[in-house]
Amino acid sequence: MATFTDWMRLGEARMTQLATLALGAAMAWIAPEGADAANAATGERSVSGVRISIGEEGRRWTLVPTLLDGKVESFLALREDMAYGENLTAVWYRKLALADGTESWETKAFEDQDQSKAIRAVKETLALADSTDESWPVAVGAVAAAEPELMVKGVLETDALAPLVADLEDPQPLVEMLEDAGWKAAWIGPLEGGQLATAEPGVVACPQGVVLAALATTVEVAATDGLGAALGDLRWMLGVCGMLCIPTTVETEGPWSQWNCGSATYVSVGCERQNISGCTHHCMYEKRYERTQSRTVGRLHWDCTTSLRSETRTEYYVSEGSCQRSGFLPPGCEEPTISGNCPTGAPCAPFNSQGAGICTSDALACPPASGQRTTMTEWQ
């Protein structure tokens, strides 16, 4: 468990770099609204394997970063908990280049509650390659959601209550009440620029742009220097504003282990006599493979301490197989032609000890092909 003192040991060069990032984020936040916000940047776009979770139980959100040449370009925030009524479930924070050379963050929300459609819309807007589809926590939808709407302090800009919410010094209680009533609202606390608790009385909490810049730096540092350094940077950047630390979970998407195709197990499902002259038996079985995936999870706590731990999960792929066997044939039946050997371990000899048989489906791909059944355990 790292402490505040541990993080103070970061080098002066790193502090200078972070201070520059924090200052740049603050300057972007106060950039003139009339500036041209068109983002003309082009380059290689991808979806990061780092995930950030924020919010309390019942209002937890997962932020999925998209990258432009390795730098965070946007976050798609997906609600983890079940929505109530017409609650918003997907909010898109996108970094935009302004005409004066600074950067700002635009906030839009999708009215459609189907997160797969929101992901499709982001994918199409950013022209993300199909190879990024597996990087999303929710499958990419077949169709895209409608164009997202600008969002201000937890409600859509076109909402009749938007002017009232915008004028409130602390809109959180009202917006959360609207959420509880099933309104089209979503209060994602640290990303709305609200007056969060601070380390010193009277210190203004970080504006939205600074918090998003800190999270973007966390993602980028996690990919290059690991979660320990990333969490230290996050704590420091938020500390510039005098904020107490925002409870944050940062996850890295662990790689799949290599397939061990020799470890397949077979489970008998059952046998029945075929109706072909009643002279053969048809047996069904399942063939299973498993693999494990690991990841590292880091957490930043309220007291600015951090913790790291490794987690694993196991995934099972299942394919149905079948074989037909002769055995205890009734009078008048001719012995069927036996060709080939069934795989070792397959339950193709339920009536005798012979391993010969006619295997009609023993083709579980390794790795499995799309469409083959999959079950997965929870994180351990």
C-alpha positions as CSV (number, residue, x, y, z in Angstrom):
1,M,0.0,0.0,0.0
2,A,1.6,3.3,-1.1
3,T,1.2,6.3,1.1
4,F,1.3,10.1,0.5
5,T,5.0,10.1,1.5
6,D,5.8,7.5,-1.2
7,W,4.2,9.5,-3.9
8,M,6.2,12.6,-2.8
9,R,9.3,10.8,-3.9
10,L,8.4,11.3,-7.5
11,G,11.2,13.1,-9.4
12,E,11.3,16.9,-9.9
13,A,11.2,16.3,-13.7
14,R,7.9,14.4,-13.4
15,M,6.4,17.0,-11.1
16,T,7.3,19.7,-13.6
17,Q,5.7,17.7,-16.4
18,L,2.5,17.1,-14.4
19,A,2.3,20.8,-13.4
20,T,2.5,21.7,-17.1
21,L,-0.3,19.3,-17.9
22,A,-2.5,20.6,-15.1
23,L,-1.9,24.2,-16.1
24,G,-2.7,23.3,-19.7
25,A,-6.0,21.6,-18.7
26,A,-7.0,24.7,-16.6
27,M,-6.3,27.0,-19.5
28,A,-8.3,24.8,-21.8
29,W,-11.2,25.0,-19.4
30,I,-11.3,28.8,-19.6
31,A,-10.9,29.0,-23.4
32,P,-13.5,31.2,-25.1
33,E,-16.7,29.5,-26.0
34,G,-16.8,31.1,-29.4
35,A,-13.6,29.4,-30.5
36,D,-13.8,26.9,-33.4
37,A,-14.1,23.5,-31.7
38,A,-13.6,21.4,-34.8
39,N,-11.2,18.6,-34.2
40,A,-9.2,18.2,-37.4
41,A,-6.7,15.8,-35.9
42,T,-6.0,12.7,-37.9
43,G,-3.9,9.6,-37.1
44,E,-4.2,6.1,-35.8
45,R,-7.2,5.6,-33.5
46,S,-7.7,2.8,-31.1
47,V,-9.6,1.8,-27.9
48,S,-7.5,1.6,-24.8
49,G,-7.3,-1.5,-22.7
50,V,-7.3,0.6,-19.5
51,R,-10.7,1.1,-17.7
52,I,-11.6,3.7,-15.1
53,S,-14.5,3.2,-12.7
54,I,-15.9,6.0,-10.6
55,G,-19.0,6.8,-8.6
56,E,-20.8,5.3,-5.7
57,E,-22.9,2.1,-5.7
58,G,-26.0,2.7,-7.7
59,R,-24.3,5.4,-9.7
60,R,-21.2,3.7,-10.9
61,W,-19.7,4.4,-14.3
62,T,-17.0,2.8,-16.4
63,L,-15.0,5.2,-18.6
64,V,-13.6,3.6,-21.8
65,P,-10.9,5.7,-23.4
66,T,-10.4,6.1,-27.1
67,L,-6.9,7.0,-28.3
68,L,-5.4,9.1,-31.1
69,D,-1.8,8.1,-31.7
70,G,-1.6,6.7,-28.2
71,K,-3.1,9.8,-26.5
72,V,-6.6,9.9,-25.0
73,E,-9.0,11.6,-27.3
74,S,-12.2,10.8,-25.6
75,F,-14.0,8.9,-22.8
76,L,-17.2,7.0,-23.3
77,A,-18.8,6.7,-19.9
78,L,-21.1,3.7,-19.6
79,R,-23.4,3.3,-16.6
80,E,-22.7,0.1,-14.7
81,D,-25.9,-0.1,-12.7
82,M,-29.4,-0.6,-14.0
83,A,-31.0,2.6,-15.3
84,Y,-34.3,3.7,-13.8
85,G,-37.0,5.2,-16.1
86,E,-35.4,7.3,-18.8
87,N,-32.0,7.7,-17.1
88,L,-29.1,8.4,-19.4
89,T,-26.7,5.5,-19.7
90,A,-23.9,6.7,-22.1
91,V,-22.1,10.0,-21.9
92,W,-19.3,11.0,-24.3
93,Y,-16.5,13.3,-23.2
94,R,-14.5,14.4,-26.3
95,K,-11.3,16.5,-26.4
96,L,-11.6,19.3,-29.0
97,A,-8.9,21.5,-30.4
98,L,-9.8,25.2,-30.2
99,A,-8.9,27.9,-32.7
100,D,-6.5,29.6,-30.2
101,G,-4.4,26.4,-29.9
102,T,-5.8,25.3,-26.6
103,E,-8.0,22.2,-25.9
104,S,-11.4,21.8,-24.3
105,W,-13.8,18.9,-23.5
106,E,-17.2,18.6,-25.0
107,T,-19.9,16.6,-23.2
108,K,-22.7,14.9,-25.0
109,A,-25.1,12.2,-24.0
110,F,-27.1,9.6,-25.9
111,E,-30.8,9.4,-25.3
112,D,-30.9,5.8,-26.4
113,Q,-30.3,3.6,-23.4
114,D,-28.9,0.8,-25.5
115,Q,-25.2,1.2,-24.9
116,S,-24.3,-1.0,-27.8
117,K,-25.8,1.6,-30.1
118,A,-23.9,4.4,-28.4
119,I,-20.7,2.4,-28.9
120,R,-21.5,2.0,-32.6
121,A,-22.1,5.8,-32.9
122,V,-18.7,6.6,-31.3
123,K,-17.0,4.0,-33.5
124,E,-18.5,5.5,-36.7
125,T,-17.8,9.1,-35.7
126,L,-14.1,8.3,-35.0
127,A,-13.8,5.9,-37.9
128,L,-12.5,3.2,-35.5
129,A,-11.4,0.0,-37.2
130,D,-13.4,-3.3,-36.8
131,S,-10.4,-4.7,-35.0
132,T,-11.3,-2.5,-32.0
133,D,-14.7,-4.1,-31.6
134,E,-13.5,-6.6,-29.0
135,S,-12.0,-3.8,-26.9
136,W,-15.4,-2.6,-25.7
137,P,-17.0,-3.9,-22.5
138,V,-20.3,-4.1,-24.5
139,A,-20.7,-5.6,-27.9
140,V,-20.9,-3.0,-30.7
141,G,-24.4,-2.6,-31.9
142,A,-25.6,-3.4,-35.4
143,V,-27.0,0.1,-35.7
144,A,-25.9,3.4,-34.3
145,A,-27.7,5.5,-31.8
146,A,-29.0,8.9,-32.9
147,E,-26.7,11.9,-32.7
148,P,-25.9,12.6,-29.0
149,E,-27.0,15.9,-27.5
150,L,-24.9,18.4,-25.6
151,M,-25.1,17.9,-21.8
152,V,-24.7,20.5,-19.1
153,K,-24.2,19.5,-15.4
154,G,-26.0,16.2,-15.7
155,V,-29.0,17.1,-18.0
156,L,-29.4,17.5,-21.7
157,E,-29.0,21.1,-23.0
158,T,-32.5,20.9,-24.5
159,D,-34.1,19.8,-21.2
160,A,-36.6,22.3,-19.9
161,L,-34.9,22.2,-16.5
162,A,-31.4,22.8,-18.0
163,P,-31.4,26.6,-17.3
164,L,-32.4,26.0,-13.7
165,V,-29.7,23.4,-13.2
166,A,-27.1,25.6,-14.9
167,D,-27.8,28.4,-12.5
168,L,-27.3,26.3,-9.4
169,E,-24.1,26.6,-7.5
170,D,-24.4,22.9,-6.5
171,P,-26.7,21.1,-8.9
172,Q,-25.9,17.6,-7.6
173,P,-28.8,17.2,-5.2
174,L,-31.4,18.3,-7.8
175,V,-29.9,16.1,-10.6
176,E,-29.7,13.1,-8.4
177,M,-33.3,13.6,-7.4
178,L,-34.2,13.8,-11.1
179,E,-32.3,10.5,-11.6
180,D,-34.2,8.8,-8.8
181,A,-37.4,10.0,-10.5
182,G,-36.4,8.4,-13.8
183,W,-35.5,11.6,-15.6
184,K,-33.2,11.8,-18.5
185,A,-30.3,12.7,-16.3
186,A,-26.9,11.4,-15.1
187,W,-24.8,12.9,-12.4
188,I,-21.2,11.7,-12.8
189,G,-19.9,13.7,-9.8
190,P,-16.2,14.4,-10.5
191,L,-16.8,15.0,-14.2
192,E,-19.4,17.6,-13.8
193,G,-17.2,20.3,-12.2
194,G,-19.3,20.4,-9.1
195,Q,-18.2,21.6,-5.7
196,L,-16.6,18.4,-4.4
197,A,-15.0,18.1,-1.0
198,T,-11.6,19.7,-0.8
199,A,-8.6,19.3,1.4
200,E,-8.8,22.9,2.5
201,P,-12.0,25.0,3.3
202,G,-12.7,27.5,0.6
203,V,-10.6,25.9,-2.1
204,V,-12.4,25.6,-5.3
205,A,-12.8,22.0,-6.6
206,C,-11.2,21.1,-9.9
207,P,-13.2,22.1,-13.0
208,Q,-14.3,19.3,-15.3
209,G,-11.4,19.9,-17.8
210,V,-8.8,19.4,-15.1
211,V,-10.4,16.2,-13.8
212,L,-10.7,14.8,-17.4
213,A,-7.1,15.8,-18.1
214,A,-5.9,14.0,-15.0
215,L,-7.8,10.8,-15.9
216,A,-6.4,11.0,-19.5
217,T,-2.9,11.2,-18.1
218,T,-3.7,8.2,-15.8
219,V,-4.6,6.1,-18.8
220,E,-1.5,7.1,-20.8
221,V,0.9,6.6,-17.9
222,A,-0.7,3.2,-17.0
223,A,0.1,2.0,-20.6
224,T,3.7,3.1,-20.4
225,D,4.9,3.1,-16.7
226,G,2.3,0.9,-15.0
227,L,-0.6,1.5,-12.6
228,G,1.5,2.5,-9.6
229,A,2.9,5.5,-11.4
230,A,-0.4,6.3,-13.0
231,L,-2.2,6.4,-9.6
232,G,0.5,8.6,-8.2
233,D,0.1,11.0,-11.0
234,L,-3.7,11.1,-10.6
235,R,-3.3,11.8,-6.9
236,W,-0.9,14.6,-7.6
237,M,-2.9,16.3,-10.4
238,L,-6.1,16.4,-8.4
239,G,-4.1,17.6,-5.4
240,V,-3.2,20.7,-7.4
241,C,-6.8,21.8,-6.9
242,G,-6.7,21.0,-3.2
243,M,-9.2,18.2,-3.7
244,L,-9.5,15.2,-1.6
245,C,-8.8,12.1,-3.7
246,I,-11.7,10.8,-5.8
247,P,-12.2,7.1,-5.2
248,T,-11.2,5.6,-8.5
249,T,-10.6,2.1,-9.8
250,V,-8.2,1.7,-12.7
251,E,-7.9,-1.6,-14.5
252,T,-5.6,-2.9,-17.2
253,E,-7.0,-5.4,-19.6
254,G,-4.9,-8.5,-19.2
255,P,-3.9,-10.6,-22.2
256,W,-5.4,-14.0,-22.7
257,S,-3.2,-16.9,-21.9
258,Q,-2.1,-19.2,-24.6
259,W,-4.6,-21.9,-25.6
260,N,-3.8,-25.3,-24.2
261,C,-5.6,-27.4,-26.8
262,G,-4.5,-30.7,-25.3
263,S,-6.5,-30.1,-22.1
264,A,-9.9,-30.6,-23.6
265,T,-12.4,-32.5,-21.5
266,Y,-15.4,-34.5,-22.7
267,V,-18.7,-34.7,-21.0
268,S,-21.3,-37.2,-22.0
269,V,-24.8,-35.8,-22.7
270,G,-26.6,-39.0,-23.5
271,C,-27.1,-41.7,-26.1
272,E,-30.1,-42.9,-28.1
273,R,-30.8,-45.6,-30.6
274,Q,-31.1,-44.1,-34.1
275,N,-34.1,-44.9,-36.2
276,I,-32.0,-46.2,-39.1
277,S,-33.1,-49.9,-38.8
278,G,-32.6,-49.5,-35.1
279,C,-29.1,-50.9,-35.6
280,T,-26.8,-48.1,-34.4
281,H,-26.6,-45.8,-31.4
282,H,-26.2,-42.1,-31.6
283,C,-24.2,-40.5,-28.7
284,M,-23.9,-36.8,-27.9
285,Y,-21.1,-35.3,-25.9
286,E,-19.6,-31.9,-25.1
287,K,-16.0,-30.9,-25.6
288,R,-14.7,-28.2,-23.4
289,Y,-11.6,-25.9,-23.3
290,E,-10.7,-23.4,-20.7
291,R,-8.4,-20.4,-20.5
292,T,-7.6,-17.8,-17.9
293,Q,-7.2,-14.1,-18.2
294,S,-5.4,-11.8,-15.7
295,R,-5.4,-8.1,-15.1
296,T,-4.0,-5.7,-12.6
297,V,-6.4,-3.5,-10.7
298,G,-5.3,-0.3,-8.9
299,R,-7.4,1.8,-6.6
300,L,-7.1,5.4,-5.4
301,H,-8.9,5.8,-2.0
302,W,-10.4,8.8,-0.3
303,D,-7.3,9.2,2.0
304,C,-5.1,9.3,-1.1
305,T,-3.5,5.9,-0.4
306,T,-3.4,3.4,-3.2
307,S,-3.6,-0.3,-3.6
308,L,-2.7,-2.8,-6.4
309,R,-3.8,-6.4,-6.8
310,S,-3.9,-9.0,-9.6
311,E,-7.2,-10.7,-10.5
312,T,-7.9,-13.6,-12.8
313,R,-11.0,-15.2,-14.4
314,T,-11.6,-18.4,-16.3
315,E,-13.5,-18.7,-19.5
316,Y,-14.9,-22.0,-20.9
317,Y,-15.7,-22.7,-24.5
318,V,-18.1,-25.6,-25.2
319,S,-18.7,-27.4,-28.5
320,E,-21.2,-30.2,-29.1
321,G,-19.9,-33.4,-30.6
322,S,-21.5,-36.6,-31.6
323,C,-20.5,-40.1,-32.6
324,Q,-22.3,-43.3,-33.7
325,R,-21.5,-46.7,-32.4
326,S,-22.6,-50.3,-33.0
327,G,-23.3,-52.2,-29.9
328,F,-25.6,-55.1,-28.8
329,L,-27.3,-55.1,-32.1
330,P,-30.8,-56.7,-32.2
331,P,-31.2,-59.8,-34.3
332,G,-31.2,-59.2,-38.0
333,C,-28.9,-56.1,-37.8
334,E,-25.7,-56.2,-39.8
335,E,-22.5,-54.9,-38.2
336,P,-22.1,-51.3,-39.5
337,T,-18.8,-50.2,-41.1
338,I,-16.6,-48.7,-38.4
339,S,-14.2,-46.0,-39.8
340,G,-11.6,-44.0,-37.9
341,N,-11.0,-43.5,-34.2
342,C,-12.9,-41.1,-32.0
343,P,-10.7,-38.8,-29.9
344,T,-9.3,-40.1,-26.7
345,G,-11.6,-39.4,-23.9
346,A,-14.7,-38.9,-26.1
347,P,-17.7,-41.0,-24.7
348,C,-18.2,-42.9,-27.9
349,A,-18.1,-46.4,-26.5
350,P,-20.9,-46.5,-24.0
351,F,-21.7,-50.2,-24.7
352,N,-18.2,-51.7,-24.9
353,S,-14.6,-50.7,-24.5
354,Q,-13.7,-50.2,-28.1
355,G,-12.6,-46.8,-29.2
356,A,-13.6,-47.0,-32.8
357,G,-16.5,-45.1,-34.1
358,I,-17.8,-42.6,-36.6
359,C,-17.3,-39.1,-35.2
360,T,-19.7,-36.7,-37.0
361,S,-18.8,-33.5,-35.1
362,D,-15.5,-33.2,-33.2
363,A,-14.4,-29.8,-34.5
364,L,-14.0,-27.3,-31.7
365,A,-11.7,-24.7,-33.0
366,C,-8.7,-23.6,-31.0
367,P,-9.3,-20.8,-30.4
368,P,-13.0,-21.3,-30.8
369,A,-14.9,-20.0,-33.8
370,S,-17.6,-17.4,-33.4
371,G,-20.9,-18.9,-32.6
372,Q,-19.6,-21.6,-30.3
373,R,-21.0,-21.4,-26.8
374,T,-19.1,-19.6,-24.1
375,T,-19.5,-19.4,-20.4
376,M,-17.4,-17.3,-18.0
377,T,-16.8,-17.1,-14.3
378,E,-16.8,-13.9,-12.3
379,W,-13.6,-12.2,-11.4
380,Q,-11.8,-13.9,-8.6
